[in-house]
Amino acid sequence: MLLESENGETLAEIVRESMKMSKELYKTSIYAVVSDNASPMIKMGELLSHIIWHSTCSSHTANLLCKDVLDKNVIEQVTSILKEFKHTDHEKLLIQKGGKKVKLPCEVRWCSYRDSFLSSTENLKYMKVIAADENTKKIKENAISLLFNNNFVEQVKENIQLIDPICKLINLCQSSKFSIADAANLWLHLELPDNFENKFKGAIRKRKNMGLNIYALVAYYLHPDYDNNDLPREAKQQINRFFLKHLSSNGLEELDLFQNNFGIFEISRAKKIGNPILFWNLTEVECPNLAGLAIKLLKIQRKLVIQYCFGI
């Protein structure tokens, strides 16, 4: 959580001081930082772009996409129903009749909204029975009306279908084994149901662009198991410019070997090495410039706990 005083300039100074302390105390050079998508964080990244790489958390970006596409009215309506059945007596009765414990959403944890929607649909028939029972303690008329409204029930199901692939991305990105290359692979192949693609095209494009920042794209490109043909032309142009900026002439020659699968790369790929860091460690003796760059990128994680800094 940011304090009001923590603007982009203040955060940049904090990172500079952290870099200095890391060097002096631990002999470690910080080369990358991962943050959420808050405006001060983005500003910090821009201010320090000449000395450090700044990437954003894919889980946070995907949560923002959930927020973009979920129907806020449906959220309020589902929550109002679930709160009625979260009362001790009603929930106990729900479970007795064969239902499951009610799951209320947790604010800003957008996967929890999908789980709450599922809670409402899975318990629907039991909720209807309880609501129709005259001996049951009073349930609000609005909640009862929604339970028996087929159009509303379909809206809930549509919202589950809509955000389920996004929630899968969020959950996968929580794995400690995931790098920004793995997150980029998920973003590249993220697809919403066909009936929603046009409606949310702008939101999807915006969040994909955030998830597929230049560091994620280059990490994906250098991952030995991912197909670079899946990258759009514009992304390949950005990646090419990154290589021209960060690689020496020797490094560019090594890149040519990698792109054409010559020499050490042909041998290493034939071994089908599943660990990308191991792959590049094995090629580092012959291609130190490109391997060094690849290892740095592939060590950057796709999410944050508070804030990640990466160093060598």
Buried (B, 14 or more C-beta within 10 A) or exposed (E): EBEEEBBBEBBBEEBBEBBEEBEEEEEBEBBBBBBBBBEBBBBBBEBBEEEBBBBBBBBBBBBBBBBBBBBEEBBEBBBEBBBBBBBEEBBEBBBEBEBEEBBBBEEEEBBBBBBBBBBBBEBBEBBEBBBEEEEEEEBEEEBBEBBEEEEBBEBBBBBBBBBBBBBBBBEBBEEEEBBBBBBBBBBBEBEBEEEBEEEBEEBBEBBBEBBBBBBBBBBBBBBBBBEEEEBEEEBBEBBEEBBEEBBEEEBEEBBEBBEEEEBBBEEBBEEEBEEBEEBBBBBBEBBEBBBBBBBBBBBBBBBBEEBBBBBE
